[in-house]
Amino acid sequence: MSFVAVNPASGEAVGEFPDWDERTLDAALEQVAQATPAWAATPMDRRCALMGKAAEVLRRDTDRYARLITQEMGKLLREARAEVEKCAWVCEFYAEQGPAFLADEIIESDAGRSLVAYQPLGTVLAVMPWNFPFWQVFRFAAPALVAGNTGVLKHASNVPQCALAIEEVFREAGFPAGVFRTLMIRASQVKRVIDDPRIHAVTLTGSEPAGRSVAEAAGANIKKSVLELGGSDAFVVLEDADLDRAVNNAVASRFLNCGQSCIAAKRFIVVDAIAEDFLARFKAGVEALQPGDPMDEATTLAPMARADLRDELHRQVTDSIEAGAVAVTGCAPVEGSGAFYQASILDRVTPGMRAYHEELFGPVAIVIRARDEADALRIANDSPFGLGGSVWTRDPARGEAFARRLQAGCCFVNGMVKSDPRLPFGGIKRSGYGRELSRHGIREFVNVKTIWIA
């Protein structure tokens, strides 16, 4: 068998790569295992210097890597460039901040001297998705490697070129052989890798079913795991919101990456007093989006990553319409080649509809009407997911009070939900557990060791 990369804008195969047999996989794991002790013993300043070099490689070859991303999963080329640039930023962030984040912490006790040391766990397996094929990997790899861990990557099967290119970045930056390897394996082989004693922890970004499987395998082996799963982020618009600002951000937040983002705004919860005004402006913004070749700078709506994903999204939409949701605009595939779906809005979404309860991973916005602020909060928290959310109001204090009551890992007031190396990122409920980024992220895969000296 082999991994076949298919351009979602055309449906044409653009690359084919053989998957590994057990002997090849075992050899790669052994190489990483041999490199792990030496990398953990490498001085922090050297590890940070190499991570800074990785940022330089990313910036030097931004256009080449961006084109790989667009070719394999279809996002707009300018969005792909921004993704590669963000990867360079996270590498620089941990190269600069890693020493402070992992410095010994002196604690007063009955000892002559007592402290907490942060030491690497070993090798971390990363199981990563296709929607941000570079960023999802680097936001794990930059802190994990700076902390002294080695890393192995099982990437999504539809982005093999990106998976191999990421290994290339670390190799060209001068990292020792075996510190980071891409494993060309299938999902069915992940449990076998987690079971391997040469793996010490696992992190996954992906679907809820995949998260359950990885968590089960990690738990059976008593290995640390971090999960970032799906989201159905609320975008709450209160009656005193700046509607122009809210609508501009609503369009950007829902349709960035063709809506294929865990932290995209998905549920637009709008109070009745301004619902019609918001919807009219939102509809105009959505209908202005133009599908087309994602390599073309004039295109504003990319294709979905795969035709099967588009087909499942359309089933969710049609089932919801049959249950009473109102199709405001779009709500159908784009005719012709490629995995394109119209930029769409569903209004009058209510409990019992698939669109209310499920994550719609594509260019479809759902509008849920609320009586008032209290009702909006109730609806926002009426979800099995808890990744992110935003609230829009002219009163920052009101917005902060709302954000504190929103059940999510992060909440933005008058701002689009996004990840930032400086801030912790992760979810609650079925959106997963653990945190990435910031000082919290780099401490997920370390031994927090107490040292007591008489």
N, C-alpha and C positions, 0 to 999 in steps of 0.2 A: 504493500500500500504506500501511498504518498500523500503529502499535503499539497493541495492545489490552491493557489491564490487566484481569485476571480475578481476582476474589476467590476464593482457593482454598478458603475455608470453605463457599462456596455454589455456586461454578462460574459465577457471574453476572459479566458484563462491567461494569466500573465506570468505564471511561474509554477514550477512543480518541484517538490523536494521530498526525498525518501524519508519515511519515518524509521526510527531506530529499532533494531532488534535488542534482545536482552543483553547480549554481550557488549554492544556499543553503549547502552545505558549504564551498565555496571562499570565499564571503563571510565566513563565521565564522572560517575559518583566517586570512584576511587581517586581520580585525579583531584577532585575537590576536597576529599577527605585528607589527602596528603598535603594539600596547600593550607588547610585550615589552621593548624597550630602555628605555622610561621606567620600567617597573616594576623592572627590574634596577638602575636608577640611583636609585630611591626609597630614602631613608635607612632603615637597618634599624629604627630605633625607630618610624618611621611604618608600616612593614610589620607590625611586631609589634602596634602599637596597633590596626590594622584586624583582625588575627587575633583579638585580644581582643574586638573588637566582634562578630565572627562567633560567638564563644562566647555573648555576651549574646543574640543573635538566637535561637540554638538553645535557650537556657534559657527565653526569653520564650515561644516557640511550641512547647515540648516536646510538649504533648498533640496539637497539630495534626499535627506531623510524625510522631509515634508512630502516630497513626491511619492516616496514609498508608501507613506501613510495614506495619502489620497488614492493612490492606485489600488491598494489592498482593501481599504474599508470605506472609501468614498467621501470622506469629509471634504469640505471646501479647502482649497490649497492654502488660503490665507489663515484658516483656522489650524491647519496642520503646521504651518510655520510657527504660529503662536504656541502650539503645543511643544514643539522642539525647544523653543526659547524658554518656556516654563521649566522644562527639564534641566536646562543649563542653570536656571535660577536655583532650583532645589539642590543641585550639586554644589553650587557656590555657597548656598546658605549653610549646608552642613559642613562644608570645608572650613567655613569661618566660625560657626557656632558650636561644632561638635566638641571641641575641648572643654568649653564652659559647661555644656549640657552633661558631660560625663565626668567632670572633675570630682575627685573625692569630696564627700560631704562630712565634715567634722561634726560630731554630735557629743554633747556633754553627757556623761554617765558616771557610774562608780569606777570606771576604768581609769588608768593613767592616761590613756588615749583611746578613743573609740571613733570609728568612722564607717561610712558606707562607701563601698567601691562599686563601680558599674563595669562589669566585665562581660565579654561576648559569650553567647550561648554555644555557637558553633556554626552549623550550616542551616540556612533558612530556605525552605522551598516556597516559591511564589507561584500561585496559580492565577493567571491574569486574563482579563477580557480583551475584546477587540476594539471597544468603542473609543478608548484613548490609548492606543497601542504602545506609545512611548511613555506618556505621563504616568499611567498606572504602574509601570515597572520602575521608573526612576524614583517615584515617591516612596517606594519600598526600598529600593537598592541603595540610594544615597545614604540614608541614615543607617541601614543595616551594615553596609560595608565600612562606613566611617567608624562604627562601633566596634569593628573588628570581627564581625561575622563574615562568612562566605555566603554566596547565594547561588541557587539554581532556579531557573525559570521554566515553567511549563506554560507556554503562551497559548492563546486561542488558535485553533487549527486554521482559521482563514487569514491569519497575518504572519505566515512563516518568514517572509522577507524582513519584516520589522523585528521579529524575534531574533533572527541571526544578526541583524544590523546592530541591535543593542549590545550583544556580546562583542561585536566589533568595536563599538565605542570604548568599552573598558580595555580591550586589548590595545587599541591604538593610544589610549591614555597612559599605558605603561603598567597597568595592574599585572601582578604576577599571574602566570598560567594557573588556571583552576580556581581563582578567587571568585569568578562569575562565569557560569556556563548556562547556555540555553539547551534545554533537553527537547529533542524532537520526538515527543511521545504523544500518545493519545490520552484522552480523559480516562479511559479504562485502566491506564497504568498509574494513575495518580496515587491510588491507595497503596500500591506496591512500593512507590517511592516514600510515602509517609511511613510505611512500616519499616523501611530500611534504617538500621541503627546509625547510619552515617548522616541522617537528617535529624535535626534537633528541634525544629519549629516550622510552622507553616503559616503563610498568610494568603488569603484569597479575596479577590474582588470579583463578584459575579452574581449569579442568580441564587435565589433562596434554596432551590433543590441542590445545587452544587455546594452551597455553604453547609447544608445539613450533612452531606456526604463527607466533606472534608473535616468538619467538626467531629463527626462520629469516629473517623479514622484517627484523627489526632488525639481524641479523648481515650480511645482504646490503647494508644501507645503512650499516654500521659505526656503529650508534647504540647507546648504552648501554641496557641493559634490566635490569629486576628482575622475577623471577617468583616468585609464591607459589602453589603448585599444590596438589594433593590431599594428603591425609594418611590414615594408618591407625594412629593413635596407640595405643601400648601402654599399658595400665593394669595394672601388675604388682603383684600382691598376694603378699607373702612370708608365711611361716608365723607370724611374730611381729607381724603388722599388727594395729592396732586395727580390728577388723572392723566395728563400728558406724560408725566414722568413714569407713572405706573404702567401705562400702556406700552411705552417704548421699551421698558425693561421686561414687560410680559412677553413681548414678541421675541426679544433677544434670549430670554431665559428658557422659553419653551422650544425654540427652533434652532438654537445653537447645536451643531453636530447632528442636524436633522432630528432633534428631539431625543437622541439616543444617549442620554446621560442620566446617571442615577440621581444627580442633584438638579436636573432640569425642573423648572416649575411644571407641575402636572395637573394639580387641582386648583383652579382659579375660583376662590371662594369670595363672592362679592355681595356686600350688603344690598338689600333691595333698593334703598334710596338712590343709589347711583348705578344700579346694575345695567339698565338700558343704555345709559350714556357710555359706560365702560365698554359694553359689548359692541356698540356701534364703532367706537374708535379702534377697538381690538380687531374687529373684522376687517376694517380698512387696512390696518397694518399687516395682517396675515395675508390678505389677498394681494398685497404688493410684492410678496416673495415670489421669486422666479426660479423654478427648477431648471437644471441644465448641467452641462459639463462642469464638474467640480474643479477642474483645472483652469476654467475660465473665470477671471476676476469679476466678471459681470454677474455670475450666477450667485443667487442668494439662498437657494434651497438645494441641498445636496441629496443624492439618493440614499436610501437606507442601505445597510451593510450587506444584506442578503435578501433574496427574493422570498425565502420561507418566512423570514421575520416580517416582511411587508404583508404577506398573506395572513399571518396570524393576527397582526394589528388590525387588518380589515375585518376579520371575523369578530374581534372585540367591538369594533365600531358598529358593524351591522347588527350584532346581537343587542347592543345598547339602544340603537334606534328602534328596533323591534319592541324593546321594553319601554319605549316612550321618550327617549332622548331626542332632542331636536337638532338636526344637521343645519348649522348656520352657514357653513361654507366648506367646500372640499368633500372629505369623507369618501374618497375613492382613489384607487391606484391611478397613476398617470399612464396613459396608453403609450406603447412603444417599448423599445429596449431599455434595459436597466431596471433596478429595483426602486423606482421612484414612487412616492405617495404624495398626494396633494396636501398642502398645508391646510389643516382642518380645525374646525371648532364644533364641539358638541355642547349644546345648552340644555338647561333643565335636567341635568343629571341628578338622579336621586338614588337612595339606598335600594338595593336589589338589582341594579344594573351592573354589568361587568365593568363598565367604565368608572363606576363609583368605587368598587372594591379592589380592582386589579391595577397594576402598573401598566400604563400604556407607553411602550418604549419606542416612540416614533413621533412624527410631526402632527400630533393630534392634541389639542387643548380641550379640557373639559371645564365647563362653567357650572358651579353649584351656587345657588342663591341662598343667602342667609338673611334672617329677619333683622339682626343687629349684631353688635360686637360679641355679645355672649354666645349667640347662636353660631357665629363664625368660628369662635374658639372651639365650641363643641364639635362642629363638623371637622375642623382641622385635626383634632385629636381622635376623631373616629376613623382610625386607619390602623392596620396591622404594622405599618412602616413608621419609621421615625428617624429619617436621615437628616433632612434639612427643611427649611421653610422660611418664608419672608412675610412681613406685614408692612402695609403702606398707609401712612397717616402723616398729617402735617405736624403732629404733636410727638416729638421724640420720646418724651416721658411716657406717654400712652403706649407708644410702640414698644418701648423697653418692658413695660409691665406685661404687655401681651406676649412678648418673646419669652419672658420668664415662665409663662404658663403653657407655652407650646411644647408638646412632647416630641422633641427632636434633638439630635446631636448638635445642631447649630441652627441659629435663627438670625436672620438679617433684617434690620429695620431700615426701610427705604433703600434697599440695595439688593442686587441679584445674588443668590447663593452661589458661592464659589469656594474652591480650595485654595489655600495660601500656605506656603511653607512655614510662615511664622505662627500659624494658628492650628490647634489640634483639629483633626477631621475624623469623623466616624459617626455611627448611628446607635440607636437603641431599638428595642422591640425586634421585629423581624428584619430590620436593616443591619443587624449584626452587632458586634462588640469589639472592644479595643479601639485604639486611636492610632492614626498616622499623622505625620508631620509634627512640627514644633518640638519642644523638649519632650513632650509626652510620647511622640512617635518613636524617637530614637531610644527611649527607655523600655519599649515593649519587648525587644529581643535582647535583653541583657540580664545577667544575674545580679540582682540587687543584693550585694554581699555585705553583711555586717562583719567588721573586724574589731575585736576587743583586745586591748593590750594592757596588761597589769602594770 
